[in-house]
């Protein structure tokens, strides 16, 4: 059984489709903009980010989205020579499910249409033999509960018939994440059940007709790690794909918790893959078929052009609304007006151990280099022209740990390092990791301002559905970002005890 994700870090709720010999995965993005990252692969284990589908304010409004709201689980499909993406913006849930389309998954994606009356989350699209598109979703409307489906016109969002109930799962909590498939004269309905925490599971049922009744698979759940010692937990929210050679695979989300009970996961829900065999008309999951190798997620961004790399996102705001490119190595971040959302030029943390550095010019303002899981759970280094402060924020508690002068040199260099805690006995350390904050001198010598328990930047403490991001926040005035770098730690780092 693999413990290596194919898309590591905060990339939850995967949905997959194939066109020829190329595969595409889309993931949910919650309050972050731009939204819905899309990756591409030709071998199912190595993936490249090609775009964020929702790149314009006309497509995505998350300005008022609290943490872990915004864009929930999408479905990505290809039909009639066009890519179709359906999702839910839960801050606009009253508008119904949102559909965009594109000729190329790299975009541009169309303006959205909404399916009025389809109130709920986790929508799915499928086409029957007559070419009719069916929308399926987990309803949150009090008058129509459970897994609901209706034929629609995906170009306009119009419902073509009243919605109907399909199958509400095996009886576990929170039946959601529906996906419909047509195979060998059967309609198969795949669900997530048990909630997206430790009880998460994948179940499936089938029917000869969309009118039902749906018969549950005798071996349900077909995938779960609940109540096991597997290093990957919370497995569920799956999607199936038929490969170019006729075989099948499944992508699903999971987390990698560490530390003592209840254990803590910090990088969010990640995307994993397994093989699928069809036995007696039912899918059987083979978790050992694929052997992903962790890619090198390292980067150095010197902001050489006005177009930001696709990795950069921000909670509640599109990065272009608070960034201005002046020249290579001069990306200006402007602090918000009073009452506006908090801007952070952020990237997802991808590895269990890593180091990130930022080189800033704070001569005309105050900037902060932070790692966090939401606006109430973060650790950061705040710099102005004269001083650097290390701050820890856990819920309502906010503490300044240390304050030091800015070292002499051209600007200020700040470092965040995340490492495994040292073992002190037969039991695992209580924390999942240790987060170290440091200021670097001109020659790279670190001045460590503190090392902090990473559990307080975990989903188990903060709650919600996202994962850690790191980045630069303009706090006051203007801050110039000259360079941001990120690299995972290597075995050599661990052996030498270095984090730089």
Buried (B, 14 or more C-beta within 10 A) or exposed (E): EBEBBBBBBBBBBBBBBBEEEEBBBBBBBBBBBBBBBBBBBEEBBEBEBBBBBBBBBEBBBBBEBBBBBBBBBBBBBBBEEBBBBBBBBBBBBEBBBBBBBBEEBBBBBBEBBBBEBBBBBBBBBBBEEEEBBBBBBBBBBEEBBBBBBBBBBBEEBEBEEEBEBBBBBBEBEBBBBBBBBEBEEBBBBBBBBBBBBBBBBBBBBBBEEBEBEBEBBEBBBBBBBBEEEBBBBBBBBBBBBBBEEEEBBBBBBBBBBBBEEEBBBBBBBBBBBBBBEEEEEBBBBBBEBBEBEEBEBBBEBBBEEEEBEBBBBBBBBBBBBBBEBEEEBBBBBBBBEEEEBBBBBBBBBBBBBBBBBBBBBBBEBBBBBBBBBBBBBBBBBBBBEEBBBBBBBBEEEEEEBBEEEBBEEEBBBBBBBBBBBEEEEEEBBEBBBBBBBBBBEEEEEBBBBBBBBBBBBBBBBBBBBBBBBBBBBBBBBBBBBBBBBBBBBEEEBEEEEBBE
